[in-house]
């Protein structure tokens, strides 16, 4: 009885983003909907629910501690999405997951909460309401609903590089503008993994050589001279996909490099050459 109670509490906390029936394949719905007609979530002041908000919890052997507040929270990382496998199941705060709604799952933010999510590749932005826990994958920061992922154009790839920013519902809201990726293709930014920042160049070189020895390509040192003393940043990239980031992250973990994070750089533009006379 005690073990059954503990299992029930664990499943209640993590909601539908973690399943005890892993053999059921997740995916997109068979019927199509007009994604453009689905509005973003509208931020509003809501009380934090008792369900889904324990001070801490453990899933798959990993311990998670909830944030005390979402105020000022922002993070860059990899987003995934979930669909038919969990449609209609209870989320962590007791609501029913609706893959057609603008919702999401997050591991540690107090819920419900509202986040602005921006695809770092095409600059599309959306607003979602977080009502679930997850994703419990080592290299993911948010799980989007089917519709939210579709709006950001990450359905086909399954994952995408994003930036998430907490929204304060009590503050005046600015309209989120969705940019068509077809018109934004020439202004795309590049994504890198930064694995360290050092005041001594020798330390940066040492880490760079260590990473090279593991067979990770495209490692370089970026010198930042904006401070009184230069900072030497060890970076990997640019990254072609979230799948590539997963592979690199796993190799870095085996090197005990655990402080890696995504950074964004503006893609250098090819200079316009003058015609030859």
C-alpha angles and dihedrals in degrees: 000000000000092000091048090052092050091050091050092051091049093051091045091055098048095041123190098332089081118048134199087208102064093164091073107094118228123220150128124309120264093232121067125227135195098263093184090062093058108095124220118261111276111231114233136161110270132169116251107255123236090224115077096013109093115153088248141349141183127231125177090351095306122116121223127191119198122237115252088227140358093220111129094001117152132158141169122217145102124319126203131182140223131208143153097009091067102027109132095010122122118270122217094271092049100261123123117258112243112191089196093059127084098255139128146189125237130179104224114008115110109256140265094039139148125233135185107221121196126190102227092207102053100015094235112153133198139172119233135182113231112220103147144058124246169006095198095193118118096237104037130095102185140017113214129203117252092258095046091050090048092053089053091046097238099119097101096046092041091219139045144182110261144168117219124199127185115238122218105218091200092061125081108274125230119210114257109231118211112214119208107241092215090064093042100051096107093053099051117141125226124242123221137175112233111204103176147355120210139183090210118063092209090064091051091050091049092054092044091054091047091054093045090054089058089059097253110146131206096042115153142159118245113201114214112199097175092101128068086259123034120258118213112211121195110214138175122208159321089261120219098200146354088255089060090049089053092054093047092046092054091051091048091052089055086056090051090247101145104154097073118136139170122262130185126221129184109253110247112248121227109250116248108246121216115239116258114253 
